[in-house]
Amino acid sequence: RDGAKAPAWFSHLVASASASASTATSTERSTSAASAADPACPGRRPYHTLLTSQATTYQAWQSRIMYYHFVKQRKLAGPCGDMGG
């Protein structure tokens, strides 16, 4: 506006945002290509789940409980579920 020049840090943010947008587009393409590869499960968008933990007794217990419920939900979803890609 009014001929004012944008600060240098702002142009860096704009360039970063446009790079992120192009990356998202290529990610969407690869995801839709992976979904199209399995005709038995159209629209499936599998994802991976990651758990980080320390070697404490309490966190080991929490991890076992989380894994139990993860497996239970994955079985409920059936072979075309999105969990466990």
NORKA-V966797 format. One record per residue. PSI is psi in whole degrees, 0 to 359 (none if undefined). Layout:
PSI
PSI
//
This chain:
152
29
9
140
139
144
157
321
331
318
327
319
320
317
320
319
320
327
321
322
319
327
318
321
316
326
317
321
315
325
316
330
322
321
322
341
339
94
341
337
72
141
3
131
80
151
158
150
135
136
126
145
166
171
41
155
316
315
327
319
314
321
319
318
316
315
320
312
328
311
319
313
324
320
321
328
336
184
341
14
160
344
139
47
none
//
